[in-house]
Amino acid sequence: MVDLMTQYQKIKPEVDSAIENVMVNAQFINGPEVKGFQQELEEYLGVKHVIPCANGTDALQIALMAIGVQPGDEIITPSFTYIATTEVMALLGLKPIFVDVDKDTFCIDPEKIEEVITDKTKAIVPVHLYGQAANMEEIMKIANKHKLSVIEDDAQAIGSDYNYTNGTKVKAGVIGDVGCTSFFPSKNLGCFGDGGAMFTNDDELASKIRMIANHGQSKRYYHDVVGCNSRLDSIQAAVLRIKLRLLDEYIDARRKVADHYDQFFTHFKGVKTPVRGKESRHVFHQYTLTLEGIDRDGLNAYLAEKGIPSMIYYPVPAHKQKMFAAFGSDSTVLPVTDWLTERVISLPVHTEMEQEQLDLICSTVAEFINA
């Protein structure tokens, strides 16, 4: 689904030199590379505070802890997402309240949020799925009306621009109270291991986040709150500094791949190409087709047989996972989510794709559909 080796070869001299520099200086934790990356990402995103951490799952958990959640609080979130988004809620004793998504953008449907708000609701966690942002303008209106916190799961859409109706443009992930991302290797901005970060414009919240991520301490050996140990190491930061400078170039390459797929599949009956919502610039972390009247699982198997990767993100939505049975979520009715889980399939999209590869993928999918 991604070609990290070819990507590495193109930046190998810079990466190798940066890693060697970390090794020579032996500043493996919170060294200058981490501070440099933090500052550069703040500038890129146009946000006051970036707090790096160990991974995207930690970022979500720490963000929830920082807004002051208590066991039993309810968090509104989509079910059509990777499990990490909701897993951290269960770990903190929170109750995820699953709502449906928009059939076109795959992101949380703002119209479904307000009807599930109760006096126990603490926050909304929208997921910017597959590479484009949820309708944050509407979500923030609802959150402000009901005095709710908003934590953006930006793991799949870092670099995406969000467009307000008044023409204002900001980066996804910096609109809510906290934005969270992952630097897992396959992400648009990925390191060579695990990594993550949180973003906020709130000074007080930033202080809380830093404290929680550092054993609950703001001064060494003085622990004010219960925290955890979650740090981005210097080697990963060194890699990320190099890749951050190329992020917009990487996004453009992914968008070109998506343009090719769009053009090829647009006239296939039963094949719906990704809808690029007007709210945001799609950065295509995934390129996901929705199939109607076509054997999705059969296509997935056929592509595998031909040596072409494809993935189903996600075959079982969160509200139907066994881990949430105790919350009674298996009785939740989410018709769009259930409809999508039976029909979506993602094709390879990455920065190193060549025309020959694209042609092979497209023709193989066409062979199956036309058989």
MIRODO-773404 format. One record per residue (C-alpha): residue number from 0; residue in one letter; x, y, z. Coordinates in pm, whole numbers, plus 50000, padded with zeros to 5 digits. Layout:
+-----+-----+-------+-------+-------+
:   n : res :     u :     v :     w :
+-----+-----+-------+-------+-------+
: NUM :   a :     X :     Y :     Z :
...
+-----+-----+-------+-------+-------+
***
This chain:
+-----+-----+-------+-------+-------+
:   n : res :     u :     v :     w :
+-----+-----+-------+-------+-------+
:   0 :   m : 50000 : 50000 : 50000 :
:   1 :   v : 50303 : 50228 : 50049 :
:   2 :   d : 50663 : 50214 : 49924 :
:   3 :   l : 50870 : 50334 : 50218 :
:   4 :   m : 51193 : 50184 : 50087 :
:   5 :   t : 51191 : 50385 : 49764 :
:   6 :   q : 51090 : 50696 : 49957 :
:   7 :   y : 51385 : 50640 : 50192 :
:   8 :   q : 51631 : 50594 : 49905 :
:   9 :   k : 51545 : 50941 : 49775 :
:  10 :   i : 51626 : 51106 : 50108 :
:  11 :   k : 51886 : 50856 : 50228 :
:  12 :   p : 52188 : 51091 : 50254 :
:  13 :   e : 51994 : 51345 : 50462 :
:  14 :   v : 51831 : 51082 : 50683 :
:  15 :   d : 52150 : 50886 : 50743 :
:  16 :   s : 52339 : 51203 : 50832 :
:  17 :   a : 52063 : 51318 : 51070 :
:  18 :   i : 52049 : 50982 : 51247 :
:  19 :   e : 52428 : 50966 : 51274 :
:  20 :   n : 52427 : 51313 : 51427 :
:  21 :   v : 52186 : 51197 : 51698 :
:  22 :   m : 52404 : 50894 : 51768 :
:  23 :   v : 52723 : 51100 : 51789 :
:  24 :   n : 52568 : 51356 : 52024 :
:  25 :   a : 52390 : 51087 : 52230 :
:  26 :   q : 52092 : 51311 : 52305 :
:  27 :   f : 51830 : 51046 : 52248 :
:  28 :   i : 51545 : 51189 : 52459 :
:  29 :   n : 51418 : 51548 : 52426 :
:  30 :   g : 51728 : 51646 : 52233 :
:  31 :   p : 51761 : 51936 : 51991 :
:  32 :   e : 51605 : 51736 : 51707 :
:  33 :   v : 51281 : 51701 : 51904 :
:  34 :   k : 51272 : 52071 : 51988 :
:  35 :   g : 51356 : 52162 : 51628 :
:  36 :   f : 51081 : 51941 : 51490 :
:  37 :   q : 50832 : 52078 : 51740 :
:  38 :   q : 50904 : 52436 : 51634 :
:  39 :   e : 50898 : 52357 : 51263 :
:  40 :   l : 50567 : 52173 : 51289 :
:  41 :   e : 50419 : 52463 : 51486 :
:  42 :   e : 50518 : 52694 : 51203 :
:  43 :   y : 50382 : 52459 : 50936 :
:  44 :   l : 50047 : 52415 : 51110 :
:  45 :   g : 50015 : 52775 : 51225 :
:  46 :   v : 49955 : 52666 : 51584 :
:  47 :   k : 50102 : 52794 : 51913 :
:  48 :   h : 50188 : 52461 : 52070 :
:  49 :   v : 50297 : 52123 : 51934 :
:  50 :   i : 50366 : 51862 : 52202 :
:  51 :   p : 50533 : 51550 : 52058 :
:  52 :   c : 50464 : 51211 : 52215 :
:  53 :   a : 50529 : 50841 : 52164 :
:  54 :   n : 50242 : 50755 : 51927 :
:  55 :   g : 49902 : 50864 : 51803 :
:  56 :   t : 49710 : 50652 : 52052 :
:  57 :   d : 49893 : 50817 : 52341 :
:  58 :   a : 49813 : 51155 : 52187 :
:  59 :   l : 49440 : 51083 : 52199 :
:  60 :   q : 49454 : 50949 : 52554 :
:  61 :   i : 49660 : 51240 : 52686 :
:  62 :   a : 49432 : 51493 : 52514 :
:  63 :   l : 49127 : 51341 : 52681 :
:  64 :   m : 49302 : 51341 : 53018 :
:  65 :   a : 49399 : 51706 : 52972 :
:  66 :   i : 49041 : 51825 : 52921 :
:  67 :   g : 48951 : 51679 : 53260 :
:  68 :   v : 48734 : 51379 : 53175 :
:  69 :   q : 48602 : 51156 : 53453 :
:  70 :   p : 48488 : 50792 : 53442 :
:  71 :   g : 48133 : 50777 : 53311 :
:  72 :   d : 48163 : 51087 : 53091 :
:  73 :   e : 48028 : 51046 : 52739 :
:  74 :   i : 48234 : 51121 : 52428 :
:  75 :   i : 48067 : 51156 : 52088 :
:  76 :   t : 48265 : 51002 : 51804 :
:  77 :   p : 48220 : 50807 : 51480 :
:  78 :   s : 48225 : 50429 : 51477 :
:  79 :   f : 48370 : 50419 : 51125 :
:  80 :   t : 48735 : 50464 : 51219 :
:  81 :   y : 49043 : 50283 : 51343 :
:  82 :   i : 48993 : 50138 : 51690 :
:  83 :   a : 49254 : 50359 : 51861 :
:  84 :   t : 49016 : 50655 : 51859 :
:  85 :   t : 48766 : 50481 : 52083 :
:  86 :   e : 48997 : 50236 : 52259 :
:  87 :   v : 49147 : 50517 : 52467 :
:  88 :   m : 48800 : 50619 : 52580 :
:  89 :   a : 48738 : 50273 : 52723 :
:  90 :   l : 49080 : 50276 : 52892 :
:  91 :   l : 48983 : 50595 : 53074 :
:  92 :   g : 48643 : 50461 : 53180 :
:  93 :   l : 48458 : 50688 : 52937 :
:  94 :   k : 48155 : 50592 : 52735 :
:  95 :   p : 48187 : 50632 : 52358 :
:  96 :   i : 47864 : 50749 : 52199 :
:  97 :   f : 47882 : 50638 : 51840 :
:  98 :   v : 47719 : 50841 : 51564 :
:  99 :   d : 47695 : 50789 : 51193 :
: 100 :   v : 47913 : 50932 : 50918 :
: 101 :   d : 47847 : 51116 : 50595 :
: 102 :   k : 47816 : 50870 : 50307 :
: 103 :   d : 48022 : 51093 : 50077 :
: 104 :   t : 48310 : 51214 : 50295 :
: 105 :   f : 48323 : 50916 : 50539 :
: 106 :   c : 48360 : 51169 : 50824 :
: 107 :   i : 48129 : 51221 : 51122 :
: 108 :   d : 47790 : 51365 : 51024 :
: 109 :   p : 47732 : 51689 : 51222 :
: 110 :   e : 47355 : 51645 : 51189 :
: 111 :   k : 47377 : 51330 : 51401 :
: 112 :   i : 47573 : 51486 : 51688 :
: 113 :   e : 47326 : 51713 : 51861 :
: 114 :   e : 47058 : 51447 : 51901 :
: 115 :   v : 47282 : 51233 : 52126 :
: 116 :   i : 47412 : 51510 : 52356 :
: 117 :   t : 47321 : 51459 : 52723 :
: 118 :   d : 47423 : 51615 : 53052 :
: 119 :   k : 47702 : 51354 : 53064 :
: 120 :   t : 47855 : 51456 : 52731 :
: 121 :   k : 48205 : 51596 : 52775 :
: 122 :   a : 48355 : 51612 : 52428 :
: 123 :   i : 48329 : 51544 : 52055 :
: 124 :   v : 48609 : 51355 : 51883 :
: 125 :   p : 48574 : 51390 : 51505 :
: 126 :   v : 48804 : 51180 : 51285 :
: 127 :   h : 48948 : 51330 : 50966 :
: 128 :   l : 48922 : 51000 : 50784 :
: 129 :   y : 49122 : 50893 : 50477 :
: 130 :   g : 49276 : 51238 : 50435 :
: 131 :   q : 49009 : 51505 : 50451 :
: 132 :   a : 48871 : 51698 : 50744 :
: 133 :   a : 48526 : 51657 : 50893 :
: 134 :   n : 48290 : 51955 : 50878 :
: 135 :   m : 48462 : 52136 : 51164 :
: 136 :   e : 48276 : 52463 : 51122 :
: 137 :   e : 47944 : 52295 : 51205 :
: 138 :   i : 48100 : 52075 : 51473 :
: 139 :   m : 48247 : 52377 : 51651 :
: 140 :   k : 47911 : 52556 : 51643 :
: 141 :   i : 47752 : 52257 : 51818 :
: 142 :   a : 48040 : 52227 : 52065 :
: 143 :   n : 48030 : 52596 : 52156 :
: 144 :   k : 47652 : 52590 : 52196 :
: 145 :   h : 47671 : 52301 : 52443 :
: 146 :   k : 48008 : 52396 : 52600 :
: 147 :   l : 48180 : 52078 : 52487 :
: 148 :   s : 48549 : 52017 : 52419 :
: 149 :   v : 48660 : 51907 : 52072 :
: 150 :   i : 48957 : 51678 : 52011 :
: 151 :   e : 49044 : 51628 : 51646 :
: 152 :   d : 49181 : 51290 : 51538 :
: 153 :   d : 49407 : 51419 : 51261 :
: 154 :   a : 49615 : 51103 : 51217 :
: 155 :   q : 49511 : 51059 : 50854 :
: 156 :   a : 49484 : 51420 : 50740 :
: 157 :   i : 49791 : 51611 : 50855 :
: 158 :   g : 49863 : 51882 : 50599 :
: 159 :   s : 49501 : 51911 : 50488 :
: 160 :   d : 49367 : 52265 : 50459 :
: 161 :   y : 49026 : 52336 : 50609 :
: 162 :   n : 48814 : 52598 : 50432 :
: 163 :   y : 48565 : 52805 : 50632 :
: 164 :   t : 48260 : 52939 : 50450 :
: 165 :   n : 48395 : 53295 : 50492 :
: 166 :   g : 48707 : 53205 : 50295 :
: 167 :   t : 48940 : 53161 : 50593 :
: 168 :   k : 49180 : 52869 : 50556 :
: 169 :   v : 49353 : 52681 : 50839 :
: 170 :   k : 49522 : 52346 : 50877 :
: 171 :   a : 49318 : 52049 : 50994 :
: 172 :   g : 49393 : 51959 : 51354 :
: 173 :   v : 49423 : 52313 : 51489 :
: 174 :   i : 49053 : 52403 : 51498 :
: 175 :   g : 48931 : 52220 : 51808 :
: 176 :   d : 49071 : 52239 : 52160 :
: 177 :   v : 49335 : 51977 : 52079 :
: 178 :   g : 49444 : 51806 : 51759 :
: 179 :   c : 49612 : 51464 : 51768 :
: 180 :   t : 49819 : 51289 : 51507 :
: 181 :   s : 50026 : 50978 : 51448 :
: 182 :   f : 50363 : 50953 : 51276 :
: 183 :   f : 50328 : 50579 : 51208 :
: 184 :   p : 50556 : 50499 : 50911 :
: 185 :   s : 50274 : 50465 : 50657 :
: 186 :   k : 50119 : 50804 : 50743 :
: 187 :   n : 50160 : 51098 : 50505 :
: 188 :   l : 50411 : 51234 : 50755 :
: 189 :   g : 50563 : 50919 : 50896 :
: 190 :   c : 50878 : 50838 : 51090 :
: 191 :   f : 51079 : 50514 : 51102 :
: 192 :   g : 50902 : 50381 : 51411 :
: 193 :   d : 50628 : 50507 : 51639 :
: 194 :   g : 50557 : 50872 : 51707 :
: 195 :   g : 50277 : 51117 : 51763 :
: 196 :   a : 50192 : 51473 : 51862 :
: 197 :   m : 49922 : 51700 : 52000 :
: 198 :   f : 49846 : 52056 : 51884 :
: 199 :   t : 49668 : 52338 : 52065 :
: 200 :   n : 49642 : 52716 : 52076 :
: 201 :   d : 49541 : 52709 : 52442 :
: 202 :   d : 49838 : 52791 : 52669 :
: 203 :   e : 49684 : 52637 : 52981 :
: 204 :   l : 49586 : 52320 : 52799 :
: 205 :   a : 49933 : 52292 : 52648 :
: 206 :   s : 50084 : 52305 : 52998 :
: 207 :   k : 49852 : 52028 : 53116 :
: 208 :   i : 49934 : 51814 : 52814 :
: 209 :   r : 50309 : 51852 : 52865 :
: 210 :   m : 50270 : 51766 : 53233 :
: 211 :   i : 50058 : 51455 : 53170 :
: 212 :   a : 50294 : 51329 : 52900 :
: 213 :   n : 50585 : 51367 : 53143 :
: 214 :   h : 50473 : 51161 : 53443 :
: 215 :   g : 50244 : 51439 : 53564 :
: 216 :   q : 50535 : 51667 : 53649 :
: 217 :   s : 50618 : 52023 : 53551 :
: 218 :   k : 50923 : 52022 : 53780 :
: 219 :   r : 51141 : 51715 : 53811 :
: 220 :   y : 51034 : 51481 : 54091 :
: 221 :   y : 50728 : 51694 : 54173 :
: 222 :   h : 50421 : 51518 : 54035 :
: 223 :   d : 50104 : 51726 : 54041 :
: 224 :   v : 49872 : 51496 : 53846 :
: 225 :   v : 49861 : 51133 : 53739 :
: 226 :   g : 50035 : 51119 : 53406 :
: 227 :   c : 50218 : 50880 : 53177 :
: 228 :   n : 50551 : 50851 : 53000 :
: 229 :   s : 50508 : 50939 : 52634 :
: 230 :   r : 50795 : 51091 : 52438 :
: 231 :   l : 50904 : 51120 : 52077 :
: 232 :   d : 51265 : 51007 : 52058 :
: 233 :   s : 51532 : 51215 : 51888 :
: 234 :   i : 51599 : 50972 : 51602 :
: 235 :   q : 51234 : 50979 : 51497 :
: 236 :   a : 51226 : 51358 : 51528 :
: 237 :   a : 51533 : 51384 : 51306 :
: 238 :   v : 51360 : 51180 : 51036 :
: 239 :   l : 51039 : 51380 : 51072 :
: 240 :   r : 51220 : 51712 : 51029 :
: 241 :   i : 51341 : 51600 : 50689 :
: 242 :   k : 51004 : 51462 : 50584 :
: 243 :   l : 50813 : 51768 : 50707 :
: 244 :   r : 51001 : 51981 : 50454 :
: 245 :   l : 50870 : 51746 : 50184 :
: 246 :   l : 50516 : 51701 : 50317 :
: 247 :   d : 50344 : 51930 : 50067 :
: 248 :   e : 50537 : 51762 : 49786 :
: 249 :   y : 50427 : 51423 : 49918 :
: 250 :   i : 50065 : 51543 : 49933 :
: 251 :   d : 50080 : 51668 : 49574 :
: 252 :   a : 50212 : 51328 : 49462 :
: 253 :   r : 49927 : 51148 : 49639 :
: 254 :   r : 49672 : 51384 : 49487 :
: 255 :   k : 49809 : 51312 : 49138 :
: 256 :   v : 49763 : 50940 : 49198 :
: 257 :   a : 49407 : 51009 : 49314 :
: 258 :   d : 49343 : 51221 : 49003 :
: 259 :   h : 49447 : 50929 : 48784 :
: 260 :   y : 49222 : 50686 : 48969 :
: 261 :   d : 48933 : 50934 : 48953 :
: 262 :   q : 48967 : 50973 : 48579 :
: 263 :   f : 48991 : 50598 : 48520 :
: 264 :   f : 48705 : 50486 : 48742 :
: 265 :   t : 48460 : 50770 : 48691 :
: 266 :   h : 48260 : 50590 : 48421 :
: 267 :   f : 48248 : 50246 : 48584 :
: 268 :   k : 47897 : 50154 : 48687 :
: 269 :   g : 47879 : 50064 : 49055 :
: 270 :   v : 48210 : 50234 : 49139 :
: 271 :   k : 48202 : 50557 : 49339 :
: 272 :   t : 48530 : 50745 : 49360 :
: 273 :   p : 48614 : 50948 : 49673 :
: 274 :   v : 48414 : 51267 : 49713 :
: 275 :   r : 48638 : 51565 : 49778 :
: 276 :   g : 48433 : 51771 : 50021 :
: 277 :   k : 48433 : 52147 : 49975 :
: 278 :   e : 48533 : 52192 : 50340 :
: 279 :   s : 48887 : 52062 : 50303 :
: 280 :   r : 49173 : 51979 : 50069 :
: 281 :   h : 49198 : 51601 : 50051 :
: 282 :   v : 49551 : 51472 : 50116 :
: 283 :   f : 49464 : 51109 : 50030 :
: 284 :   h : 49613 : 50910 : 50311 :
: 285 :   q : 49389 : 50644 : 50158 :
: 286 :   y : 49219 : 50624 : 49820 :
: 287 :   t : 48890 : 50450 : 49892 :
: 288 :   l : 48629 : 50332 : 49644 :
: 289 :   t : 48271 : 50254 : 49738 :
: 290 :   l : 48131 : 49961 : 49540 :
: 291 :   e : 47765 : 49894 : 49471 :
: 292 :   g : 47661 : 49568 : 49303 :
: 293 :   i : 48025 : 49456 : 49284 :
: 294 :   d : 48173 : 49178 : 49499 :
: 295 :   r : 48406 : 49384 : 49720 :
: 296 :   d : 48559 : 49086 : 49899 :
: 297 :   g : 48597 : 48908 : 49568 :
: 298 :   l : 48786 : 49205 : 49424 :
: 299 :   n : 49007 : 49219 : 49732 :
: 300 :   a : 49095 : 48850 : 49688 :
: 301 :   y : 49145 : 48888 : 49311 :
: 302 :   l : 49390 : 49175 : 49357 :
: 303 :   a : 49583 : 48975 : 49618 :
: 304 :   e : 49600 : 48682 : 49375 :
: 305 :   k : 49755 : 48916 : 49117 :
: 306 :   g : 50008 : 49050 : 49367 :
: 307 :   i : 49839 : 49388 : 49404 :
: 308 :   p : 49775 : 49511 : 49758 :
: 309 :   s : 49440 : 49650 : 49866 :
: 310 :   m : 49284 : 49700 : 50207 :
: 311 :   i : 48942 : 49725 : 50367 :
: 312 :   y : 48936 : 50017 : 50611 :
: 313 :   y : 48738 : 49908 : 50814 :
: 314 :   p : 48558 : 49571 : 50795 :
: 315 :   v : 48410 : 49587 : 51146 :
: 316 :   p : 48306 : 49927 : 51285 :
: 317 :   a : 48388 : 50013 : 51646 :
: 318 :   h : 48031 : 49980 : 51773 :
: 319 :   k : 48028 : 49615 : 51665 :
: 320 :   q : 48362 : 49522 : 51821 :
: 321 :   k : 48351 : 49280 : 52115 :
: 322 :   m : 48556 : 49518 : 52328 :
: 323 :   f : 48259 : 49759 : 52345 :
: 324 :   a : 47991 : 49502 : 52420 :
: 325 :   a : 47986 : 49612 : 52784 :
: 326 :   f : 47873 : 49957 : 52671 :
: 327 :   g : 47574 : 49813 : 52486 :
: 328 :   s : 47704 : 49964 : 52165 :
: 329 :   d : 47624 : 49653 : 51961 :
: 330 :   s : 47261 : 49765 : 51961 :
: 331 :   t : 47351 : 50105 : 51815 :
: 332 :   v : 47192 : 50163 : 51473 :
: 333 :   l : 47429 : 50328 : 51226 :
: 334 :   p : 47297 : 50251 : 50877 :
: 335 :   v : 47554 : 50450 : 50678 :
: 336 :   t : 47844 : 50304 : 50875 :
: 337 :   d : 47716 : 49950 : 50826 :
: 338 :   w : 47654 : 50018 : 50457 :
: 339 :   l : 48009 : 50146 : 50405 :
: 340 :   t : 48179 : 49858 : 50589 :
: 341 :   e : 48036 : 49620 : 50330 :
: 342 :   r : 48137 : 49829 : 50028 :
: 343 :   v : 48464 : 50021 : 50078 :
: 344 :   i : 48802 : 49913 : 49942 :
: 345 :   s : 49125 : 50112 : 49938 :
: 346 :   l : 49379 : 50098 : 49656 :
: 347 :   p : 49751 : 50175 : 49686 :
: 348 :   v : 49831 : 50547 : 49703 :
: 349 :   h : 50173 : 50679 : 49793 :
: 350 :   t : 50444 : 50921 : 49695 :
: 351 :   e : 50651 : 50689 : 49478 :
: 352 :   m : 50389 : 50544 : 49245 :
: 353 :   e : 50483 : 50517 : 48879 :
: 354 :   q : 50254 : 50522 : 48578 :
: 355 :   e : 50319 : 50154 : 48504 :
: 356 :   q : 50202 : 50060 : 48855 :
: 357 :   l : 49891 : 50275 : 48825 :
: 358 :   d : 49803 : 50126 : 48488 :
: 359 :   l : 49843 : 49772 : 48623 :
: 360 :   i : 49623 : 49841 : 48927 :
: 361 :   c : 49351 : 50006 : 48722 :
: 362 :   s : 49346 : 49741 : 48450 :
: 363 :   t : 49336 : 49459 : 48707 :
: 364 :   v : 49040 : 49616 : 48889 :
: 365 :   a : 48870 : 49663 : 48550 :
: 366 :   e : 48932 : 49296 : 48462 :
: 367 :   f : 48746 : 49185 : 48772 :
: 368 :   i : 48457 : 49426 : 48730 :
: 369 :   n : 48410 : 49342 : 48362 :
: 370 :   a : 48451 : 48967 : 48401 :
+-----+-----+-------+-------+-------+
***
